[in-house]
Amino acid sequence: MWHGRFKQDTAKIVQDFTQSLDIDWRMYEADIEGSIAHVKMLGHTGLIPTDEAVKIEAGLRQVLEEIQQGKFTPSESLEDVHMNIEARLTEIEPLGAKLHTARSRNDQVATTTRIYLRKRLQALSTELHELLHVLTGKAKQHERIIIPGYTHMQQAQPISMGHYWLAWFEAFSRDNDRLNFALDSLNECPLGAGALAGSTLPIDREMTSSLLGFSRPTRNSLDTVGQRDYMMDYHYFASMFMIHISRLCTDLITWNTQEFAFIVLPDEFCTGSSMMPQKKNPDVLELARGKTGQVIGNMTDLLFMLKGLPMTYNRDLQEDKRGLWASLDTTESVMKIIAALLERAEVDEDKALAGLSKGYSLATDIAEYLVMKGVPFRDAHMKVGRLVGWCIEHNVSFGDLTLEQWQEHIPEAGADLPGILSPEESVKRRDTYGGTGFAQVERQIQEAEERI
Ligand code: ARG
């Protein structure tokens, strides 16, 4: 209907191939919001009479209502969300033919997408804060619970479970910074960039920008219609977030096995096996981990799409949304379910301590004890290492050794040595800034709560 140049209608096969309605229809509300700001500006600048602008705005609001009430069904023959809304508007109000003054779908789609994305990112921010909140809650609840800390998946040193939850608090709060960065980078209004070069008409870009709640209009029209950096900034956030989630999931899946068994997941967050009656599977964690690849894939999809694109708008850019929606939906659902699961996850203290029963994870504590007695660290390391070897050979734990036996292997050992030989003492004494000591964990909890 808008194409004066063509003598033939677009072939059906081309219509099907080029339409983006199935992908962009979900932005209808954002698109109407953008159009309302645009028509207000057209009225304000006198590009169209004010009373006409008012009528067009009323028409746009009616279209929105019809969509919300399910009374208007868009058609793929009208290609995309923008054309469908404009066409329906013009049916309701013939003055709608003036709406597209000084506007191209190139700046329109960039504006609509930013408005839609902003809303979704704000919702993600709320969910992410909930997750951070759950983590500080767990840290408080599990501050005094001691679990084995691992490096290389080998028992390393005892740690406070609260310290463990706070480690994820740090990772997810960096994700929160990345999310804020993405929100910042979309915070400029493309409207008025036109197809690529602006407009000969005296539009007011400041006005549309502020009506739509952006901090300022974009600075360069060519860049505006041809860039999707703000989407990439979201994708990077999403990928890092999912990488963190996948690692957290692996820990919990491992610690939930019968071999480790110190993480207890609620029945309502697990599923059974259709064949093996004894199974209680951590499917939620596995699925969250499994979705990570898709999110990273969506990021690389957009990177590849952007690579080598000439300045400015190219139709390739229409392909930017499918993966974006998928990642938005995935990150949002993962945030919700992981927060809910963590809230209900419990620690079996006895099983966690049982894992530490041989006491070898206190070896560093003993070496450091010897350092305080004046033994050079390398010598202390060697002595304690030899003792661990001897214990393994004779199948005894540190706790089984008498003071005489200690002194046989390590002459510097004093009567005060057994006093430090408990996981509880070990954790308590790791009081360096950011360490696992209870006092440090308490400080971290307090600071974390202030940071949320
Ligand atoms: N549906 C298109 C998109 O999402 C709108 C822009 C079309 N612009 C054009 N010059 N054909 O990118």
Residues whose N, C-alpha, C, O or C-beta is under 5 A from the ligand:
A	BS01	LIG	S20 D80 R105 N106 V109 L317 Q318
